Amino acid sequence: MIHYGELYYDHYSKYLGEPMDREVFKNSKDMPSIQVLKYENVFEECLVFNTLGVSKYKKIVGDNVEVSMVVDRAFRSVGYILANAIFYCIANGIEIGRGTAISGIESIDMSFVQKYNKGAVYFTEPFAFPEEYGYVPTGNTEKDGKVLLAFFISESEYEYFLKYGTEKFEEVLEENHVDPFHVSRESIN
């Protein structure tokens, strides 16, 4: 039997070192929990938040996947928002992959949305990490794992994504030299 939690934890340790902290989130007593591990000294002035436990929901979210989120602020809010966005996907049968976006963060943390003007979470392939970071070998090619990157986007960016799709949205972010780790950055539109 493959222990995905151990494989992902070892994968994170290889690239990020040991976590400085962790939080455990439960959506209900009947569902498996999701841990959010916190790492420092990976990117300057940022923390990396990584999930453990999303892979338990692979039949619902469509893949054997975990999620990284890198931020330069709002450290107390990120784990809670990330876990709740993922639980929302699980509860609504939303597949998590490149080009998935979840709006409605104001229902999770209104003060975060008001302070940073970011009302949605966007999922994509990881960048700024080594290329092999996004792939977690399990020894079973049918069930190899993935690590996605999530970052906060504004409500107007979310609307742009809905209108134009993944390719155009990511192209516009790149053209505008958006640093998705910078939580208080200006919206691109």
N, C-alpha and C positions, 0 to 999 in steps of 0.2 A: 504494500500500500504506500502511495506517495503522500508524504506529509508536506503539503504546500506551504504551510506556515513556516516550517523550518527552512525550506528552500528559499522562500522570499527573504526571511530574516538573514540567512547567510549571504544572499545576493546583496542586500542592503549593506551588510557589514563589510563586504568586499569593496564596495564603491564609496560608502559614506562613513565608515567607522562604526563605533558603538553609539546607540541613541543616548541622548542626555535626559530624556523623559518619555513617558507614554501616557496616553489616556485611553480608557476603554468606554465604548459607547454601545448601548443596547437600545433597540427599537421596541422590542417587546420581550417578555420572558421566554417566549417560545422560539425566538430567532437567535441564531449565532451572533455574538458580539463582533464589533469591528474595533480593532485597536488603531490608534494613530500614534506612531513613533516620531519623535522629534530629534533632528540632527542639527548640530551647529558646526561651524568651520568648514563648510562645504563650498559655499559661495559667500563672498564678502558681504558682511552686514545683513545676511539673510539666515533664516531657518528653513530646513527642509522637513516637511511633514509627509510621512509615508503610511499608507494603510496596510494593515494585516487583517485578513478575514474576508475581504471582498471575494477572493477566489472560492470561498465556500458557496457563493451564490452564482457560480458560473452558468448554470442552466437558465437563470433569470437574466443576468446581465450579458449573456451571449458569448462569454470568453473567460478563460482562466486569467484574470487580470487583477492587478493592484494599482494604486494611484499615488503619485508624488505631487506635492504642491510646494512651491518655493515662494516665500514672501519676505519682504523687508520690513514689514510692520504688522500690526494687528495679531501679534503672536497668541494672545489669549483667546481670540475668536476663531482662528483658522481650523483647528481640529474639530470643533463643534460644527461649524458650517460644512466642512468637507464630509464628515460622517453623516450629517443629516441630508446633504445632497445625494449621497450614495444610497442611503435608506429610502429616499424618495424614488430613485431609479428602481430599486428593488421592489418597493410596494406597487409601482406602476408598470412593472415589466419592461422598463426602458433599457435597451442594450447600451453598454458603456464602451465607447470606442472613439477613434479619431472622428471629430465632427459631432460629438454629442454636447449639447449645452442645456443647462438646467437654470431656469430663471426662478424668481420668487424668493430670493435670499432674505428679503425684508420680513418674511414670515418666520425666518429662523433667527435673524439678528438685525433688527431695524436700525440700531445705533451704528452698526458697521456700514450698512448701506448709506445712511445719512452722512457719515463721516468721510467715506471713501468714494461714494458714487459708483459702487460696483454692485449690481443686482443679480448677477448670474455667474455660474461656473462653467467654464469651457474645457473640454477634454480633447487632447491631441497626443501625437507621438512626442516622446521626450526629446528635448534639445538642450544644449548647454551641458549635458552629461556625456560621458563617453558613448560612442555609438552602440556598443553591446549592452549598455545599461537597460535598454527597453526590452530585452529578451532574457527570459529565465529558463535555462534548460532543465528539464525534469527527468531526462532519461527515457521519456516516453513521448515521441515526436507528435503524437496526436493530442497531447495534453500539455505541451510546453506553455510556459507562462509569459505574460507581458506586463510591463510597467508603463502606464500612461502618465502624462503630465496634465495636471489640472491648473487653471489659473482663473482669476477673477476678471470679468468683463462688465462694462457698463450696460445699462438697459438699451441704450441706442446701439451699441455694438452687437448686442444680442439680436435686436431687430434687423440690423444689417446682415448678420449671419443667416437669419431665417429667410431673408429676401434673396440673398445672393449665393448662399451655400458655403461649404467648407473651403474649397479651393480659393475662391475669390476673397473670402474673409481672411484666411491666413496670408494670402498675397498682400492684402492691404495692410495687415499688421506688419509684415516684413518691410514693405515699401515705406512705412512711417517709422521704422526703427523702434517699434514698441518693445519695451522691456516688460514682459508680463510678470516678472517678479516684483516690480515696483507697484505696490498696491494703490498708492495715491496718484498714479500717473493720470494725465488728462485722457479723456476718451478720444478716439480717433475721429468721431463724427458727432 
